[in-house]
């Protein structure tokens, strides 16, 4: 009679599990901002649109866009550009058999550009927030009419101006950030001291606002005033998950 050969259990899977224990990941501000950006602009069409929003004041060739988005195939980039033309976001012109693309001038494009600016500056605002009672972005970046070299104009209400400027100097966008700080006591006469600046700030977007003492007593937490409101629809559509980048 033939002996039955017992198969040895495959322990490779169990051994691999032992070698790779689960890790708890705590996201940094940079990782969180990157994951938000990836969640909003993960498809080829949105990747192409995101790149064009960053250089919206320029006319971009197909090769330049393909180089900018990198990981997307040429056929996917061309298909995305044609779809953007079809929905009225992009104008496409041909010169000597080469195609050049530019964003159309429309309120919807301005809103998308403004959202892109908020996501870009979110990490810096989070670092500044603990020392501020309010942070406002104003100017061309706030209304979405900015170009690639436009500055991020930030207005902060805080007591320690030097500490905020140190935070800004360490940020990758430091060269493009123009920060103005006023103390809470100076806000009482701000409208008289700088009426022109006050009008610009009033039209801006509030990125951070600390709650009043009464609201804090009710157990409410300080929160970003603009980012959730602007991106609420995007989070619902993309089902944003906070995972390490």
Secondary structure in CASP SS format (residue, H / E / C, confidence):
PFRMAT SS
TARGET T0000
AUTHOR 0000-0000-0000
METHOD secondary structure of the structure
MODEL  1
X C 1.00
X C 1.00
X C 1.00
X C 1.00
X C 1.00
X C 1.00
X C 1.00
X C 1.00
X C 1.00
X C 1.00
X C 1.00
X H 1.00
X H 1.00
X H 1.00
X H 1.00
X H 1.00
X H 1.00
X H 1.00
X H 1.00
X C 1.00
X C 1.00
X C 1.00
X C 1.00
X C 1.00
X C 1.00
X C 1.00
X C 1.00
X C 1.00
X H 1.00
X H 1.00
X H 1.00
X H 1.00
X H 1.00
X H 1.00
X H 1.00
X H 1.00
X H 1.00
X H 1.00
X H 1.00
X H 1.00
X C 1.00
X C 1.00
X C 1.00
X H 1.00
X H 1.00
X H 1.00
X H 1.00
X H 1.00
X H 1.00
X H 1.00
X H 1.00
X H 1.00
X H 1.00
X H 1.00
X C 1.00
X C 1.00
X C 1.00
X C 1.00
X C 1.00
X E 1.00
X E 1.00
X H 1.00
X H 1.00
X H 1.00
X H 1.00
X H 1.00
X H 1.00
X H 1.00
X H 1.00
X C 1.00
X C 1.00
X C 1.00
X C 1.00
X H 1.00
X H 1.00
X H 1.00
X H 1.00
X H 1.00
X H 1.00
X H 1.00
X H 1.00
X H 1.00
X H 1.00
X H 1.00
X H 1.00
X H 1.00
X C 1.00
X C 1.00
X C 1.00
X E 1.00
X E 1.00
X E 1.00
X E 1.00
X E 1.00
X E 1.00
X C 1.00
X C 1.00
X E 1.00
X E 1.00
X E 1.00
X E 1.00
X E 1.00
X E 1.00
X C 1.00
X C 1.00
X C 1.00
X H 1.00
X H 1.00
X H 1.00
X H 1.00
X H 1.00
X H 1.00
X H 1.00
X H 1.00
X H 1.00
X H 1.00
X H 1.00
X H 1.00
X H 1.00
X H 1.00
X H 1.00
X H 1.00
X H 1.00
X H 1.00
X H 1.00
X H 1.00
X H 1.00
X H 1.00
X H 1.00
X C 1.00
X C 1.00
X E 1.00
X E 1.00
X E 1.00
X E 1.00
X E 1.00
X E 1.00
X E 1.00
X C 1.00
X H 1.00
X H 1.00
X H 1.00
X H 1.00
X C 1.00
X C 1.00
X C 1.00
X C 1.00
X C 1.00
X C 1.00
X C 1.00
X C 1.00
X E 1.00
X E 1.00
X E 1.00
X E 1.00
X E 1.00
X E 1.00
X E 1.00
X C 1.00
X C 1.00
X H 1.00
X H 1.00
X H 1.00
X H 1.00
X H 1.00
X H 1.00
X H 1.00
X H 1.00
X H 1.00
X C 1.00
X C 1.00
X C 1.00
X C 1.00
X H 1.00
X H 1.00
X H 1.00
X E 1.00
X E 1.00
X E 1.00
X E 1.00
X E 1.00
X E 1.00
X C 1.00
X H 1.00
X H 1.00
X H 1.00
X H 1.00
X H 1.00
X C 1.00
X H 1.00
X H 1.00
X H 1.00
X H 1.00
X C 1.00
X H 1.00
X H 1.00
X H 1.00
X H 1.00
X H 1.00
X H 1.00
X H 1.00
X H 1.00
X C 1.00
X C 1.00
X E 1.00
X E 1.00
X E 1.00
X E 1.00
X E 1.00
X C 1.00
X C 1.00
X C 1.00
X H 1.00
X H 1.00
X H 1.00
X H 1.00
X H 1.00
X C 1.00
X C 1.00
X C 1.00
X C 1.00
X C 1.00
X E 1.00
X C 1.00
X C 1.00
X C 1.00
X H 1.00
X H 1.00
X H 1.00
X H 1.00
X H 1.00
X H 1.00
X H 1.00
X H 1.00
X H 1.00
X H 1.00
X H 1.00
X H 1.00
X C 1.00
X C 1.00
X C 1.00
X C 1.00
X C 1.00
X C 1.00
X C 1.00
END
